[in-house]
Amino acid sequence: MDDSEKVKLDHQRNKSEIVNLVKEMFRLEKWGDEQFRVELLDLVTKDEKLVKDVIAQIKKEKGIE
């Protein structure tokens, strides 16, 4: 697996974690609960970094940067 595939896979896994957490929040009727809010914010912040990593890796492979 090359680097771009790895960072894309990490991004996909993180998106799945976000979806699962939101489903859990609704299932437990804990939407807005501080603990879940913090967890969700952490995952979203992580996802923003992963998206930047994916873009950087693709640019690197294409020789753009």
N, CA, C and O of each residue as an XYZ file, in Angstrom:
260
protein
N       0.859     -1.172      0.000
C       0.000      0.000      0.000
C       0.904      1.232      0.000
O       1.796      1.366      0.837
N       0.655      2.125     -0.952
C       1.489      3.326     -0.995
C       0.955      4.381     -0.027
O      -0.107      4.216      0.574
N       1.707      5.456      0.106
C       1.380      6.488      1.095
C       0.015      7.128      0.870
O      -0.724      7.369      1.824
N      -0.321      7.402     -0.386
C      -1.607      8.054     -0.639
C      -2.767      7.130     -0.279
O      -3.788      7.589      0.234
N      -2.620      5.840     -0.542
C      -3.672      4.897     -0.166
C      -3.822      4.828      1.344
O      -4.935      4.719      1.858
N      -2.700      4.890      2.057
C      -2.741      4.819      3.515
C      -3.452      6.029      4.109
O      -4.299      5.876      4.989
N      -3.116      7.236      3.637
C      -3.755      8.431      4.193
C      -5.239      8.489      3.820
O      -6.062      8.953      4.610
N      -5.578      8.019      2.620
C      -6.993      7.964      2.234
C      -7.753      6.978      3.118
O      -8.877      7.255      3.535
N      -7.145      5.836      3.403
C      -7.769      4.839      4.265
C      -7.951      5.376      5.687
O      -8.991      5.150      6.305
N      -6.951      6.082      6.204
C      -7.065      6.707      7.531
C      -8.237      7.690      7.560
O      -8.992      7.741      8.530
N      -8.374      8.458      6.499
C      -9.471      9.425      6.391
C     -10.824      8.697      6.373
O     -11.761      9.120      7.051
N     -10.927      7.620      5.611
C     -12.174      6.852      5.549
C     -12.532      6.262      6.905
O     -13.696      6.281      7.306
N     -11.541      5.742      7.607
C     -11.788      5.180      8.945
C     -12.296      6.251      9.902
O     -13.226      6.019     10.674
N     -11.679      7.414      9.841
C     -12.090      8.502     10.731
C     -13.516      8.944     10.423
O     -14.293      9.214     11.339
N     -13.865      9.019      9.145
C     -15.240      9.379      8.785
C     -16.220      8.360      9.349
O     -17.294      8.726      9.827
N     -15.856      7.094      9.294
C     -16.721      6.048      9.852
C     -16.882      6.220     11.355
O     -17.972      6.028     11.893
N     -15.798      6.582     12.032
C     -15.873      6.822     13.473
C     -16.815      7.985     13.789
O     -17.567      7.928     14.762
N     -16.774      9.036     12.970
C     -17.656     10.187     13.173
C     -19.113      9.752     13.018
O     -19.957     10.076     13.852
N     -19.396      9.023     11.955
C     -20.768      8.562     11.708
C     -21.243      7.667     12.851
O     -22.364      7.820     13.335
N     -20.401      6.744     13.280
C     -20.787      5.842     14.366
C     -21.040      6.602     15.668
O     -21.968      6.272     16.407
N     -20.229      7.605     15.952
C     -20.416      8.390     17.168
C     -21.743      9.156     17.116
O     -22.473      9.213     18.106
N     -22.045      9.738     15.965
C     -23.306     10.475     15.831
C     -24.492      9.523     15.987
O     -25.474      9.863     16.648
N     -24.411      8.342     15.390
C     -25.477      7.342     15.547
C     -25.660      6.968     17.017
O     -26.783      6.848     17.506
N     -24.542      6.788     17.704
C     -24.590      6.436     19.128
C     -25.226      7.563     19.945
O     -26.002      7.307     20.865
N     -24.896      8.800     19.608
C     -25.468      9.942     20.314
C     -26.984      9.955     20.175
O     -27.700     10.187     21.149
N     -27.470      9.704     18.964
C     -28.913      9.683     18.752
C     -29.558      8.475     19.424
O     -30.637      8.587     20.006
N     -28.898      7.320     19.343
C     -29.445      6.112     19.939
C     -29.630      6.273     21.445
O     -30.635      5.841     22.009
N     -28.647      6.900     22.087
C     -28.701      7.106     23.528
C     -29.441      8.386     23.919
O     -29.578      8.707     25.099
N     -29.916      9.107     22.901
C     -30.574     10.398     23.111
C     -29.686     11.341     23.928
O     -30.136     12.004     24.863
N     -28.427     11.373     23.543
C     -27.439     12.205     24.237
C     -26.928     13.321     23.324
O     -25.826     13.834     23.525
N     -27.728     13.697     22.323
C     -27.291     14.762     21.434
C     -27.074     16.027     22.250
O     -27.966     16.471     22.973
N     -25.901     16.595     22.131
C     -25.578     17.796     22.888
C     -24.867     17.516     24.198
O     -24.421     18.447     24.868
N     -24.751     16.234     24.579
C     -24.034     15.852     25.791
C     -22.574     16.289     25.668
O     -21.948     16.079     24.629
N     -22.039     16.885     26.709
C     -20.686     17.470     26.657
C     -19.621     16.438     26.297
O     -18.732     16.724     25.496
N     -19.700     15.249     26.877
C     -18.693     14.215     26.591
C     -18.710     13.852     25.102
O     -17.658     13.760     24.467
N     -19.906     13.649     24.553
C     -20.009     13.315     23.137
C     -19.576     14.485     22.272
O     -18.948     14.287     21.232
N     -19.904     15.699     22.688
C     -19.529     16.888     21.917
C     -18.009     16.988     21.807
O     -17.476     17.278     20.736
N     -17.320     16.748     22.915
C     -15.854     16.811     22.930
C     -15.270     15.709     22.036
O     -14.337     15.952     21.271
N     -15.826     14.504     22.141
C     -15.358     13.388     21.314
C     -15.551     13.693     19.838
O     -14.662     13.456     19.020
N     -16.724     14.222     19.506
C     -17.027     14.548     18.117
C     -16.113     15.658     17.608
O     -15.624     15.591     16.480
N     -15.883     16.660     18.419
C     -14.987     17.749     18.032
C     -13.576     17.225     17.782
O     -12.916     17.656     16.836
N     -13.109     16.308     18.615
C     -11.784     15.707     18.416
C     -11.707     14.964     17.083
O     -10.723     15.082     16.353
N     -12.750     14.202     16.774
C     -12.762     13.456     15.518
C     -12.820     14.381     14.309
O     -12.166     14.122     13.298
N     -13.588     15.445     14.404
C     -13.689     16.396     13.296
C     -12.353     17.109     13.091
O     -11.921     17.311     11.956
N     -11.709     17.485     14.177
C     -10.395     18.126     14.085
C      -9.382     17.167     13.461
O      -8.583     17.562     12.611
N      -9.422     15.916     13.885
C      -8.538     14.890     13.313
C      -8.823     14.747     11.826
O      -7.893     14.617     11.030
N     -10.102     14.768     11.439
C     -10.466     14.615     10.041
C      -9.945     15.774      9.202
O      -9.507     15.570      8.070
N      -9.987     16.977      9.739
C      -9.446     18.130      9.008
C      -7.966     17.928      8.718
O      -7.491     18.249      7.629
N      -7.237     17.397      9.695
C      -5.809     17.124      9.493
C      -5.617     16.022      8.456
O      -4.745     16.121      7.593
N      -6.427     14.980      8.540
C      -6.315     13.885      7.578
C      -6.602     14.358      6.157
O      -5.935     13.922      5.218
N      -7.576     15.235      5.985
C      -7.884     15.775      4.657
C      -6.676     16.550      4.127
O      -6.319     16.416      2.956
N      -6.050     17.355      4.976
C      -4.850     18.090      4.561
C      -3.740     17.121      4.167
O      -3.029     17.356      3.190
N      -3.589     16.031      4.923
C      -2.574     15.022      4.609
C      -2.847     14.363      3.253
O      -1.924     14.138      2.470
N      -4.114     14.059      2.983
C      -4.482     13.448      1.702
C      -4.135     14.399      0.558
O      -3.531     13.987     -0.432
N      -4.511     15.648      0.692
C      -4.232     16.641     -0.354
C      -2.728     16.796     -0.563
O      -2.256     16.821     -1.700
N      -1.983     16.900      0.523
C      -0.528     17.061      0.424
C       0.112     15.854     -0.256
O       1.003     16.015     -1.090
N      -0.328     14.656      0.089
C       0.244     13.446     -0.493
C      -0.058     13.368     -1.989
O       0.812     13.002     -2.778
N      -1.267     13.704     -2.377
C      -1.627     13.677     -3.805
C      -0.808     14.699     -4.579
O      -0.314     14.410     -5.669
N      -0.666     15.896     -4.016
C       0.155     16.927     -4.674
C       1.600     16.456     -4.824
O       2.221     16.649     -5.869
N       2.122     15.841     -3.778
C       3.499     15.345     -3.788
C       3.672     14.305     -4.888
O       4.644     14.347     -5.643
N       2.729     13.372     -4.976
C       2.831     12.314     -5.988
C       2.704     12.858     -7.402
O       3.301     12.308     -8.328
N       1.944     13.920     -7.585
C       1.763     14.509     -8.906
C       2.833     15.548     -9.225
O       2.867     16.092    -10.328
N       3.708     15.822     -8.254
C       4.781     16.776     -8.473
C       4.318     18.219     -8.477
O       4.980     19.088     -9.045
N       3.190     18.473     -7.848
C       2.657     19.836     -7.802
C       3.392     20.656     -6.772
O       3.602     21.852     -6.970
N       3.789     20.039     -5.677
C       4.545     20.754     -4.642
C       5.743     19.963     -4.228
O       6.504     20.402     -3.366
